[in-house]
Amino acid sequence: MDAPPTFLGLPDAGEQARIALVCAPYDLTSTYGKGADLGPEALLAASGSVETWDEELGHDLERGRYTVWRPDDSAAFGRLPPEEMVTVLRAAHESHLAAGRITLGLGGEHSITYGQFAALHTRHPDLAVLQIDAHLDLRDSYDGSKHNHACIAARFLEDGVVPVQVGMRSCSREEAELVAERGLSIFWAREIVGTIGYHREVLDRLAGRPVFVTVDLDGFDPSVVPATGTPEPGGLTWLDVVRLAHMIGRHCTVVGADITELAPEPAGRSKASEFLAARLAAKLVTYFWRDL
């Protein structure tokens, strides 16, 4: 049997790693397109074809030390109720954080984010969240679970963190009412695509706090990332996302990040989405943690 893929095809650094990629092959609560449980391995496999030299910043990713964490039994992990799933992931992230590592979560549907967020929030009570997404994810519960993929931002709010939401273009009536009631300000995709003027306002809201960045790949336009569970039209471009991430990396201390909702195309179809997700992972490491 072939060895499982590593990040960028580089040797796994094990206990010497400074960055841990925490895989969450989970897709139990998604409600439209399925397959996000295959996302972490597809991203890692594609990363083996990503250049380790970053042409923008002149950074060599081969200098980094990376390890990959996977559940002991991925099939059993994928069957866990969402409340148990986030508990397992929280423990995994806490273990790596205690060892002095930064964690980059790989999903998996967006429900996987809460385990990492909770681990970071315990360490950083003043944690700020930047959420790149197509959907507000502000439902208090959905299909009987508060840890449904449609509820992650509601969990942030419940824990006292108002996320900075970028790229949004779809919500329910109830979510719109909550936005109005709480006075939440959203960076709607229709207002920001192709612009950078809003970056200063994003920085003002993050207000010098440690930042957790969560990227739902449906934040991208489906012409850029078709392989995702709910490909909403009218989304962000590659340059929209990486320019924002670069700005955040220059001005903020990013203590963790994740990439979720990659649902790979069937064999024989385009691998563009998988490669973009892998390149994005490399970019986030370069922008946020190149000095590790």
N, C-alpha and C positions, 0 to 999 in steps of 0.2 A: 504494500500500500504506500502511495506517495505521502511524504511528510506534509503536514498542513502548511499553508503559506505563511510567511513572515511578512513584516512590514517592509516594503520596498525591496523585498528579496534579500535583506541583510540578515546576518546571523542574530538569533535571539540572544540578548545580553543577560537573560535570567536575573539573578539577584543584583547584578551590577547595573541594571537598567535605570534610566532616569525618567523615561516616559513609558507608561503601560497603556496598551491598546486593549480595552475591555470589551470583549465581544458579547453581544446580547441577541442571540438568534431567536427572536420572539415575534410572533405575529398573531396572537390569539384573539385580540379585540378589534383588529382592523375590520372595516365594514364595507369596503369596496374591492379594490384590487388587492390580492394576496401575494405573498412571496417575500415579505420583508425579513422573514427569518433567515433567508438565504443571503441577505445583504452583507453581513460582516465578512463571510468567507469570499464573496465575490469582490468586495472592495480590496481585501488583502491580496487576492490573486492578481487583480489588475495592478496593484501597487508595485508588483515586481517588474512592470514595464514602464514605470514612471522614472524619469531621469532624477538622480539624486542630487544633481547640481541645480540650484534655483537660479535661473538666469536673471531674475529681477533684482535680488538682493546679493547675489554672488555668494550664497551660502551652500556649503556642502553637507547634505543630510547624512552622509556616511559618517560624519563626526558624532552623530547622536548614538545613544544607547537605548534600544527599544526592546520591550518584551510584549508578548501577546498572552492575554488571559482568556481562557474559554471555560464554559461550564464543564464539569466532569462528564455529564451526560446531556448533550445538547437536546436530544429528543425529549427527555424528561423535563428539562428546563422549559422547553417550548410548550409543555402541557400544564405548567403551573398556573394556578389562578393569579391574576395580575398583582394582587396584594402580596402574595408569596414571592412572586418574581422580583418585585422591587426590593424586597427584604434581602434576597440573595445578592442582588447587584449592589445594594448599599454596603453589605459586608465585604464584597470584593473590592469596591472602591476604597473603603475605609482601610483595608489591609494594605493596599498600595500607597495610599496617602501616609499611613503610619510608617512606611518604609522610605518615605521621602520622595516618592515619585509623583509626577503629574499624570493624570489619567485623561485619555481620549476615548470616550465611549463610541462604540460602533453598533448601530442598530440595523435591523430590528425596528419595530414600530415606535412611535414617539412616546408611548407609555414607559419605555425603558429609562427615560431621562430622570424620572423621580428618584431612583436609587442613587444616582451620582449626585444630583442636586442636594438630596438630604445629607449625604456624607459631607459635601462641601459646606453646606449651610451650618452644620454643627461646628465646623472649624472656623467659619467666617460668618458670624452673626449679621454682619453688614453686607452680605453678599448681594451683588447686582446680577441681573440676568438679561442678556441680549438674546432674543428669540427671532430667528429668521425662519419664516413659515408662510404658507398660503392661508392658514386657518387660525382663528383666534384661540381655539382650544380652551375656551372659557366655560364649557359646560361643567356644572358641578358634578354630574355623573351622567353616564351614557350606557345603555344596555345593562343597567344594574350594577355598574362598577364606577367608583371614584377614580380608579386607575386605568380607565379606558384611554386609548390614544387621543381621544377628543377632549381630554380633561387636564392635560398637563399644566396649562397656564392657570387653571383654577386652583391647582395644588400650590403653585407658586404664591398666588394671592392669599390662599388660606394660611400659608406660612409667613405671611407678612412681607412678601417680596413682589413688587409691581414690575413685571417684565417690560423691557423695551422691545416692542414688537415691530418688526420690519418685514415688508413684502406682503402684507395681508391683503386678501381680496375675496374672502368668503366667510360668512358667519350666519348663525341662526338669529331669528328675531330676539330670542331671549338673551343671546350674547350681546346683541346691539343695545338692548335695554340696559344690560349690566355696564357696558362701556359708558353710556350716558349717565347712569346712576353714580358710577364711581369717578366720572370725569377722566376716564382713561383716554390718552391721546395715542392714536395708532399711525404708523407710517405706512399708509396704504400704497400698494404697488403702483396704482394708477397715478399717484402724485410724485413718485420718486424715481421710477425707472429711468436710467440714463442720466441721473443728476447726482451731485455730491453735496449740494448746499445744505441738506438736512443733517450731514455728519456732525456739525457743531452741536445741534440740538440733541443728537444721540449721546454725544460726550457729556453734555450738561446733565442729562438724566442719569448717566452712570456715576457721575459726581465723585470720581476719585476712589470709588470702592473697588474691592476685588471683584472680578467679573467672571461669570460662567456663561459661555456661548453655546447655545443649542441650535443646531441647523437641521431643520426638516427639509429634505431635498425637494419637497413639493413647493418650497419657496421659489425655486427656479421655475422659469417658464417651461412647459412641457416640450417645447421645441428644443430646449437645451437638455432637460432631464425627463424623458418620457417614462423611464422605468421607475415609477413610484406609485404608491397605492391610490392616490387621488390627485391626478395631474390637472390642476386648475389652470385655465388659460390666463394670460395677462401677467406673467410673473417676471422675476428678476433674471438678468443675464449673468454670465460668468463674471464679467467685469464689475457689475453692480456689487456682487457678493465679495469678490476678493479685494476691491478697493475699500469697502467698508471694513473688512477684516484687517487689512493692512493698517488702516487708520486706528482701529482699536488696539492693535498690537503696539503701535507707536506711543499711544497715550495712556493705556490702561495696563494694569496687572491682571492678566488672565490666569485664573487658577484651575481651570478645567474647561473642557469642551466636548461636544459630541456631534455625530453625524447620523441621522436617522432616516428611515423610510425608503431606503434603497430596496427595490423589488426587482431583481435582475431579470432581463429578457430571457426567454427560453433559448436553449442551445441553438446555434445557427443564426440567431438574430444579432442586431447591433450590440456592441459592448460599450457604446459611447457613454452611457450613464454610469456604468461601473468605473470606467476610466476617469470620468470627471470626479466621481466621489473619491477615488484614490488620490487624484491630483489635489483635490481640496484638502484631504487629510495632510498631504505633504505641505501644502501652503499654510495651513493653520499651525503646524509644527514650526515652520520657518518664521511666520509672523509673530507667534506668541512665545516660543520657547527655544529659539535658536542658540541661546547662550547656555543652555543646560549641558 
